[in-house]
Amino acid sequence: MLVVFSDLHISDETTSFNVKPEAFTKILQKEIELCSQRNEAKEIRIILNGDIFDFVRTDYWLKLDFKERPWNGSLDRNTAMNSDSALMDKHYGIILDGISKTKSCIGFFKMLNVISQKFSGNKEVKISYVIGNHDRILNTSAYLRNKIKEYLHAYKPSSVEFVNEYLNGEQYSVLCRHGHEWDEVNYGIELYKFLNNKNDFVPRFQRDIYQLQTIGEVITAELMSGIIYRTGLQTKDSKFIDSLKDLNNVRPLTDAFVWLYWYGVTIKANNKNILLDAFKDSLRSLLSSELSKLWDKTKSEIWLFSGDITDRFEQMLDLIEDLDFDAINKYVEIYKIFDNIFGSSKDDYVEGAKKEFQNKYYIDKGIQYIMYGHTHEERHDYFAGDREGRVKMYINTGTFLPYIQKTLDNKSFASAFQMSMVFIYRKDEDTIDGKSNDFPTLELWNGIKRKKYK
């Protein structure tokens, strides 16, 4: 039995809220136990499909000297990260320690360890951690990978692996990757070509590219978390600051700044300009980072028409530099600028899955299911099906976090907690009267809960 979920974004909670631990201990754990027993699972393979731990949604980096942050100092050509690797291990290790102390993380590790303790006596239990973009540091830091294995004390070290994709055609007909490979802001293929003077074709899934820090991490830490952190320096209104933590869960990310303005209209006059000043200061900090300057030099092909993403941020800062919050309301065009920051809302992930299904290598492997996360939007699409029951199906594994989206009238926002999980069974599992199935079978569960936790 294969279990797949993603995008938990378990953080130290300084600039975001975590999933309630009961989602792991009372729902996911019980579901895994039930499905394993009911469908006579011969093994349990848990696929953590990226962004499980969040090393950039934190104010930790903002309290450090500028030159000690991962996107500053002297940048290593192989990682586009601060070249002091020992210092980076130290800082990232402190963040992981902070994450591990949260109730959410305690519940998460408890769930995984209990599953191993309950089932490893009569079946193999393994974890494959597919590394995403908010936990990208796990590609280069053996120190952090080993720390995580220590928390998974019920597993043999050999039963926990860190990978960039999980491919199993023989038993489960599945390919899992995080999906940020199709997001130009969070996958540094153009940066890789620039740093290595490569003008010819570069395979999209080349291992070295996964090691490269991208502008996406700087946006999350310096801008998104920066807004919350810098607002907190100017006001003690904890309810106001906590409300801003929802910023991290707006999807698509294109709408995050529109949400910020929509939310800001209703707050106290003094807080409006505190918020705007924090936004401006965070933009300046983002743009002054060494990685931002390096990213600006790559001039990725997708930005040739309108400049790269750093240019768009510079234009935004120029537009609002001398305005107060209420004055921004006069600039209707501000919404168009927000919409242009991260490109179109076109779903490149469906197109990406389509390309992968057409890859002869995966055709020969018999892949029926391709799974990405990253977007936080659960979805499933059938590309093909035959009379015998084979399919080609793209699944996005969504998130366990609140999903905040613009309403259809384009005037407001609404949210609900989501929880998505996928179960795939081998041909000799999920059987009737012990007769093997012709193909692996699949269960996809996606639920929402509308509740505002106090």
C-alpha positions as CSV (number, residue, x, y, z in Angstrom):
1,M,0.0,0.0,0.0
2,L,1.3,3.4,-1.0
3,V,0.2,6.5,0.9
4,V,0.8,9.9,-0.6
5,F,0.3,13.5,0.8
6,S,2.2,16.8,0.6
7,D,2.5,20.4,1.5
8,L,2.1,20.3,5.3
9,H,4.4,23.3,5.6
10,I,5.1,22.5,9.3
11,S,7.0,25.6,10.5
12,D,8.2,27.1,13.7
13,E,4.9,29.1,13.7
14,T,6.5,32.6,13.9
15,T,5.0,33.8,10.6
16,S,2.4,31.1,9.8
17,F,0.0,28.6,11.5
18,N,0.5,24.9,11.4
19,V,-1.9,22.1,10.8
20,K,-3.7,20.9,13.9
21,P,-1.9,17.8,15.3
22,E,-5.2,15.9,15.4
23,A,-5.2,15.9,11.6
24,F,-2.3,13.4,11.9
25,T,-3.1,11.5,15.0
26,K,-6.9,11.2,14.8
27,I,-7.5,11.2,11.0
28,L,-4.5,10.3,8.8
29,Q,-3.1,7.7,11.2
30,K,-6.5,6.0,11.7
31,E,-7.1,6.1,7.9
32,I,-3.7,4.4,7.2
33,E,-4.4,1.8,9.9
34,L,-7.9,1.1,8.6
35,C,-6.9,0.9,4.9
36,S,-3.9,-1.3,5.7
37,Q,-6.0,-3.8,7.6
38,R,-9.2,-3.7,5.4
39,N,-7.3,-4.1,2.2
40,E,-4.7,-6.6,3.5
41,A,-1.7,-4.4,2.7
42,K,1.5,-6.4,2.2
43,E,3.6,-3.3,2.9
44,I,3.2,0.4,3.8
45,R,5.1,2.9,1.8
46,I,4.6,6.5,2.9
47,I,5.4,9.2,0.2
48,L,5.9,12.6,1.7
49,N,5.5,14.6,-1.5
50,G,7.4,17.7,-0.7
51,D,7.2,20.9,1.5
52,I,6.6,18.8,4.6
53,F,8.8,21.0,6.8
54,D,9.0,24.7,6.0
55,F,12.5,26.2,6.5
56,V,11.6,29.7,5.0
57,R,8.2,30.6,6.6
58,T,9.9,32.0,9.7
59,D,11.2,35.2,11.2
60,Y,14.4,33.5,12.2
61,W,16.3,34.7,9.1
62,L,15.1,38.3,9.6
63,K,16.6,38.5,13.1
64,L,20.1,37.6,11.7
65,D,22.6,39.9,10.3
66,F,21.9,40.3,6.5
67,K,25.1,38.6,5.5
68,E,24.3,35.4,7.4
69,R,21.1,34.7,5.6
70,P,21.1,32.0,2.9
71,W,20.5,34.4,0.1
72,N,23.3,36.8,1.1
73,G,27.0,36.7,1.7
74,S,29.2,35.0,-0.9
75,L,26.9,32.7,-2.9
76,D,28.1,29.3,-3.8
77,R,27.9,28.6,-7.6
78,N,26.6,25.1,-7.1
79,T,23.8,26.0,-4.7
80,A,23.3,29.8,-5.1
81,M,23.3,29.8,-1.3
82,N,25.6,31.4,1.3
83,S,28.8,29.6,0.8
84,D,29.4,29.1,4.6
85,S,27.9,25.6,4.7
86,A,28.7,25.1,8.4
87,L,27.0,28.3,9.3
88,M,24.0,27.3,7.1
89,D,23.7,23.9,8.8
90,K,23.8,25.7,12.2
91,H,21.0,28.1,11.3
92,Y,18.8,25.5,9.5
93,G,19.4,23.1,12.4
94,I,18.1,25.7,14.9
95,I,15.0,26.2,12.7
96,L,14.4,22.5,12.6
97,D,14.7,22.3,16.3
98,G,12.0,25.1,16.6
99,I,9.8,23.2,14.2
100,S,10.1,20.0,16.1
101,K,8.8,21.6,19.3
102,T,5.5,22.6,17.8
103,K,2.4,20.6,18.6
104,S,1.9,19.9,14.9
105,C,5.3,18.4,14.4
106,I,5.1,16.4,17.6
107,G,1.8,14.9,16.3
108,F,3.3,14.3,12.9
109,F,6.3,12.3,14.1
110,K,4.1,10.5,16.6
111,M,1.8,9.3,13.8
112,L,4.7,8.1,11.6
113,N,6.4,6.3,14.5
114,V,3.2,4.7,15.7
115,I,2.5,3.3,12.2
116,S,6.0,1.7,12.2
117,Q,5.6,0.3,15.6
118,K,2.2,-1.2,14.9
119,F,3.0,-2.8,11.5
120,S,6.7,-3.3,11.0
121,G,6.6,-6.6,12.8
122,N,4.7,-8.3,10.0
123,K,5.2,-6.0,7.0
124,E,7.8,-3.5,5.7
125,V,7.1,0.1,6.5
126,K,9.1,2.7,4.6
127,I,9.2,6.5,4.1
128,S,10.2,8.3,0.9
129,Y,10.6,12.0,1.4
130,V,10.3,13.8,-1.9
131,I,12.0,17.1,-1.4
132,G,10.1,20.3,-2.4
133,N,11.1,23.9,-2.6
134,H,10.4,25.1,1.0
135,D,12.5,22.1,2.3
136,R,15.0,22.3,-0.6
137,I,17.9,22.5,1.9
138,L,17.5,18.8,2.5
139,N,19.1,18.2,-1.0
140,T,22.4,19.5,0.3
141,S,22.5,19.0,4.0
142,A,23.2,15.5,5.3
143,Y,23.1,17.0,8.8
144,L,19.4,17.9,8.5
145,R,18.5,14.7,6.8
146,N,20.1,12.8,9.7
147,K,18.3,14.9,12.3
148,I,14.9,14.1,10.7
149,K,15.8,10.4,10.8
150,E,16.5,10.7,14.5
151,Y,13.0,12.0,15.0
152,L,11.7,9.0,13.1
153,H,13.2,6.7,15.8
154,A,10.9,3.8,15.0
155,Y,12.4,3.4,11.6
156,K,15.7,1.9,10.6
157,P,17.8,4.5,8.9
158,S,17.7,2.5,5.7
159,S,13.9,2.7,5.8
160,V,13.8,6.4,5.3
161,E,15.1,7.9,2.0
162,F,15.3,11.5,0.6
163,V,14.7,11.7,-3.1
164,N,13.6,14.2,-5.8
165,E,11.1,11.8,-7.3
166,Y,9.5,8.5,-6.4
167,L,9.1,6.1,-9.3
168,N,7.5,2.7,-9.0
169,G,6.1,1.3,-12.2
170,E,6.2,-2.4,-11.3
171,Q,4.0,-2.4,-8.2
172,Y,2.1,0.9,-8.1
173,S,2.4,2.4,-11.6
174,V,3.1,5.7,-10.0
175,L,5.5,8.7,-10.4
176,C,5.5,11.3,-7.6
177,R,7.4,14.6,-7.6
178,H,6.7,17.8,-5.8
179,G,5.8,19.8,-8.9
180,H,7.9,22.9,-8.4
181,E,9.8,21.8,-11.4
182,W,7.1,23.5,-13.5
183,D,7.3,26.7,-11.5
184,E,9.9,29.1,-12.9
185,V,10.0,31.2,-9.7
186,N,10.8,28.1,-7.6
187,Y,12.9,26.0,-9.9
188,G,16.3,27.4,-11.0
189,I,16.8,25.9,-14.5
190,E,17.6,29.3,-16.0
191,L,19.8,30.1,-13.1
192,Y,21.6,26.8,-13.5
193,K,22.2,27.6,-17.2
194,F,23.5,31.0,-16.3
195,L,25.9,29.9,-13.7
196,N,27.2,27.1,-15.9
197,N,27.3,29.0,-19.1
198,K,25.0,26.6,-20.8
199,N,23.1,27.9,-23.8
200,D,22.0,24.5,-25.1
201,F,19.3,22.1,-23.9
202,V,19.3,21.2,-20.2
203,P,17.1,18.3,-18.9
204,R,14.5,19.7,-16.7
205,F,14.9,17.1,-14.0
206,Q,18.7,17.2,-13.8
207,R,19.8,16.5,-10.3
208,D,22.1,19.5,-9.9
209,I,19.2,21.9,-10.5
210,Y,17.4,20.7,-7.4
211,Q,20.3,22.0,-5.2
212,L,19.9,25.6,-6.4
213,Q,18.2,28.0,-4.1
214,T,15.7,30.2,-6.0
215,I,14.1,33.6,-5.7
216,G,11.0,31.8,-4.4
217,E,12.6,31.2,-1.0
218,V,13.7,34.9,-0.8
219,I,10.1,36.0,-1.6
220,T,8.7,33.8,1.1
221,A,11.2,34.7,3.8
222,E,12.1,38.4,3.1
223,L,8.7,39.5,1.7
224,M,5.9,37.3,2.9
225,S,7.3,36.5,6.3
226,G,8.9,40.0,6.4
227,I,5.6,41.7,6.2
228,I,4.4,39.8,9.3
229,Y,7.6,40.3,11.2
230,R,8.1,44.0,10.5
231,T,4.4,44.7,11.3
232,G,5.0,43.0,14.6
233,L,7.8,45.4,15.3
234,Q,5.5,48.4,15.1
235,T,2.4,47.1,16.9
236,K,1.5,44.8,19.8
237,D,-1.9,44.0,18.3
238,S,-1.6,40.2,18.3
239,K,-4.9,39.6,16.7
240,F,-3.9,41.8,13.8
241,I,-0.6,40.1,13.4
242,D,-2.1,36.6,13.6
243,S,-4.6,37.5,10.9
244,L,-1.7,38.4,8.6
245,K,-0.3,34.8,8.9
246,D,-3.1,33.8,6.5
247,L,-1.1,35.5,3.8
248,N,0.9,32.4,3.3
249,N,-2.2,30.3,2.4
250,V,-3.7,32.4,-0.4
251,R,-3.8,30.6,-3.7
252,P,-2.9,31.2,-6.4
253,L,0.0,33.2,-5.0
254,T,-0.8,35.8,-7.6
255,D,-3.7,36.9,-5.3
256,A,-1.7,37.2,-2.1
257,F,-1.1,40.9,-2.4
258,V,-4.7,41.5,-3.5
259,W,-5.8,39.7,-0.4
260,L,-3.5,41.9,1.7
261,Y,-5.1,45.0,0.3
262,W,-8.6,43.5,0.6
263,Y,-7.9,42.7,4.3
264,G,-6.2,46.0,5.0
265,V,-9.2,48.1,3.9
266,T,-11.1,47.0,7.0
267,I,-8.4,47.6,9.7
268,K,-7.6,50.5,11.9
269,A,-6.2,53.6,10.1
270,N,-2.9,53.4,12.0
271,N,-2.5,49.7,11.3
272,K,-3.1,50.3,7.5
273,N,0.1,52.4,7.2
274,I,2.1,50.1,9.5
275,L,1.1,47.3,7.1
276,L,2.1,49.3,4.1
277,D,5.4,50.4,5.5
278,A,6.2,46.8,6.4
279,F,5.3,45.8,2.8
280,K,7.7,48.5,1.4
281,D,10.5,47.6,3.8
282,S,10.1,43.9,2.9
283,L,10.2,44.6,-0.8
284,R,13.4,46.6,-0.3
285,S,15.0,43.8,1.7
286,L,14.0,41.2,-1.0
287,L,15.4,43.3,-3.8
288,S,18.7,44.1,-2.0
289,S,19.5,40.4,-1.4
290,E,22.5,38.9,-3.3
291,L,20.3,36.2,-4.8
292,S,17.8,38.7,-6.1
293,K,20.6,40.5,-7.9
294,L,21.9,37.3,-9.3
295,W,18.4,36.2,-10.4
296,D,18.0,39.5,-12.2
297,K,21.0,38.6,-14.4
298,T,19.6,35.3,-15.6
299,K,16.8,36.9,-17.7
300,S,14.9,33.7,-18.0
301,E,13.2,33.4,-21.4
302,I,9.7,33.5,-19.8
303,W,10.4,37.1,-18.7
304,L,11.9,38.5,-21.9
305,F,8.7,40.4,-22.8
306,S,8.2,42.2,-19.5
307,G,11.4,41.8,-17.5
308,D,12.1,39.2,-14.8
309,I,10.3,38.9,-11.5
310,T,12.7,41.2,-9.7
311,D,11.9,43.9,-12.3
312,R,8.2,43.5,-11.5
313,F,8.8,43.9,-7.8
314,E,10.9,47.0,-8.5
315,Q,8.1,48.5,-10.6
316,M,5.7,47.8,-7.8
317,L,7.9,49.5,-5.2
318,D,8.3,52.5,-7.5
319,L,4.5,52.7,-7.8
320,I,3.7,52.7,-4.1
321,E,6.9,54.3,-2.7
322,D,5.4,57.7,-1.9
323,L,1.8,56.6,-1.3
324,D,-0.1,55.9,1.9
325,F,-2.6,53.1,2.1
326,D,-5.7,55.0,1.2
327,A,-4.0,56.6,-1.8
328,I,-3.3,53.2,-3.3
329,N,-7.0,52.8,-3.8
330,K,-6.9,55.4,-6.6
331,Y,-4.6,53.1,-8.6
332,V,-6.9,50.6,-10.1
333,E,-4.0,49.3,-12.2
334,I,-2.3,48.1,-9.1
335,Y,-4.4,44.9,-9.4
336,K,-3.0,44.2,-12.8
337,I,0.5,44.6,-11.5
338,F,-0.2,42.2,-8.7
339,D,-1.5,39.7,-11.3
340,N,1.6,40.0,-13.4
341,I,4.1,39.3,-10.6
342,F,3.9,35.5,-10.8
343,G,2.8,35.2,-14.4
344,S,-0.5,33.9,-15.6
345,S,-2.8,31.6,-13.7
346,K,-2.5,28.9,-16.4
347,D,-2.0,25.5,-14.9
348,D,1.5,24.5,-16.0
349,Y,1.3,21.4,-13.9
350,V,-1.4,19.7,-16.0
351,E,0.8,20.5,-19.1
352,G,3.8,19.1,-17.3
353,A,2.0,15.9,-16.4
354,K,0.9,15.6,-20.1
355,K,4.6,15.8,-21.2
356,E,5.7,13.2,-18.7
357,F,2.9,10.8,-19.8
358,Q,4.3,11.2,-23.4
359,N,7.8,10.3,-22.2
360,K,8.7,6.9,-23.6
361,Y,10.7,6.0,-20.4
362,Y,7.5,6.4,-18.3
363,I,5.4,4.7,-20.9
364,D,7.7,1.7,-20.8
365,K,7.5,1.7,-17.0
366,G,3.7,1.4,-17.2
367,I,3.0,4.7,-15.3
368,Q,-0.7,5.2,-14.7
369,Y,-0.6,7.9,-12.0
370,I,1.5,11.1,-11.9
371,M,1.3,13.0,-8.7
372,Y,2.5,16.6,-7.9
373,G,1.9,18.9,-5.0
374,H,3.1,22.4,-4.7
375,T,0.0,24.3,-5.8
376,H,-2.1,23.4,-2.7
377,E,-5.1,22.8,-5.0
378,E,-6.3,19.2,-5.0
379,R,-7.3,18.1,-8.5
380,H,-7.3,15.0,-10.7
381,D,-7.5,14.8,-14.4
382,Y,-7.8,11.8,-16.7
383,F,-5.6,12.0,-19.8
384,A,-6.5,8.5,-21.2
385,G,-8.3,5.3,-20.3
386,D,-8.8,2.0,-22.0
387,R,-11.4,-0.8,-21.9
388,E,-9.3,-3.0,-19.7
389,G,-9.3,-0.3,-16.9
390,R,-5.9,1.3,-17.4
391,V,-5.8,5.0,-17.1
392,K,-3.3,7.9,-17.3
393,M,-4.3,10.2,-14.5
394,Y,-2.7,13.4,-13.1
395,I,-3.4,14.0,-9.3
396,N,-2.4,17.0,-7.3
397,T,-2.1,16.0,-3.6
398,G,-3.2,19.4,-2.3
399,T,-2.5,20.4,1.2
400,F,-3.7,20.0,4.8
401,L,-3.6,23.8,5.4
402,P,-6.4,26.4,4.8
403,Y,-6.9,27.1,1.2
404,I,-7.8,30.8,0.7
405,Q,-9.1,31.8,-2.7
406,K,-10.8,34.8,-4.4
407,T,-14.6,34.5,-4.6
408,L,-16.3,34.4,-8.0
409,D,-17.4,38.0,-7.7
410,N,-13.7,39.0,-7.6
411,K,-14.4,41.3,-4.6
412,S,-13.6,39.1,-1.6
413,F,-11.9,36.0,-0.3
414,A,-13.1,32.8,1.5
415,S,-11.2,29.8,3.0
416,A,-11.6,26.3,4.3
417,F,-9.2,23.7,5.8
418,Q,-8.4,21.0,3.3
419,M,-7.1,17.5,3.7
420,S,-6.0,15.4,0.8
421,M,-4.5,11.9,0.8
422,V,-4.0,9.2,-1.8
423,F,-3.9,5.4,-1.4
424,I,-2.6,3.1,-4.1
425,Y,-2.8,-0.7,-3.7
426,R,-0.7,-3.3,-5.4
427,K,-2.4,-5.9,-7.5
428,D,-2.3,-8.4,-4.7
429,E,-3.9,-6.0,-2.2
430,D,-7.4,-4.6,-2.1
431,T,-8.7,-7.9,-3.5
432,I,-11.9,-9.9,-3.3
433,D,-11.6,-13.6,-2.3
434,G,-7.9,-13.3,-2.7
435,K,-8.0,-12.9,-6.5
436,S,-5.3,-10.4,-7.7
437,N,-6.4,-7.3,-9.6
438,D,-5.3,-6.7,-13.2
439,F,-3.8,-3.3,-12.2
440,P,-3.0,-1.3,-9.0
441,T,-6.2,0.3,-7.5
442,L,-6.5,3.8,-6.2
443,E,-8.4,5.7,-3.5
444,L,-8.3,9.5,-3.4
445,W,-9.7,11.4,-0.4
446,N,-10.2,15.1,-0.3
447,G,-12.2,16.9,2.4
448,I,-12.7,20.4,3.6
449,K,-13.7,21.8,6.9
450,R,-14.9,25.3,7.4
451,K,-14.1,26.3,11.0
452,K,-12.3,29.3,12.4
453,Y,-10.2,28.0,15.2
454,K,-9.8,30.2,18.3
